[in-house]
């Protein structure tokens, strides 16, 4: 994940009000249904990702693996 100033031609754009999320075509199926939240707690602050497609993740929660069929793109709710 990184900040981008503008979308690439093949990106899916998810418009969430003041924030636009650009997702490349290879990543989109793996992120279907994912929710992202910003958490500020005693343990630290940062983004928290909840991905229903994850079949395996690391202990720190920073990376994950999905099955072969990650899902289809959906719009921001």
N, C-alpha and C positions, 0 to 999 in steps of 0.2 A: 504494500500500500504506500502511495506517495501522493503529494499534492500536485495537481495539474492545473495549468492556467486555462487550457481549452481542451475540448474533446478531439480524439483522433477520428478519422473517417469511419472506421468500423466499430467504434464504441457504442454500447447501449448507454443512453443517458437516463438516469433516474432523477427526476426533479422533486426534491423534498423541501419546498418552500425556498428559503434563503440559501440552501445548499444543493448543489448538483453533484451527483456521483457518476463518474465515468467508469464503465466496466468493459474490459476487452472481451472479444468473443470467446476465447478459451476459458476465461474465468467465470463467465456468467452462469453456466450450468452448475458450477460448484458452489455458487453463492445464493442460489434460489432459496428463499425463505429465511435467509439470515437476518438477524436483527443486530444493530450496533447501538451501543449506549456509551456515554461518557461517564465514568465513575470517579468520584473524588472521595476517598476514604482514608482512614488511618494507615492502611497498608500502602497507599500511594494513589495516584490518579492516572487515568488513561482510558483508552477505548476498551470496551468489553464486547466481544463478539459471541453471539449465540447462533450456532449453525446446525440446523436439524439434519443436514446432509453429512456431517462429520461422522465417520465410522471409527476414527482413531485420532487422538490429539496428544500433544506433549503435556508434560506436567504443568508448565507455566501457562498453557492456554494460548500461546502465541501462534502456533501452527497446527494444521489439521490435514487429514487425508479424507477424501470422499470416495464413495463407491464409483463404479463406472458410469452410472446414470445420476448425475447431480441434480437434475430437474430442469425446468424451463423458466425463462425470464418472467418476472412479474413486476408490476409497477409498485412504487412506494405507497404505503398506506398511511 
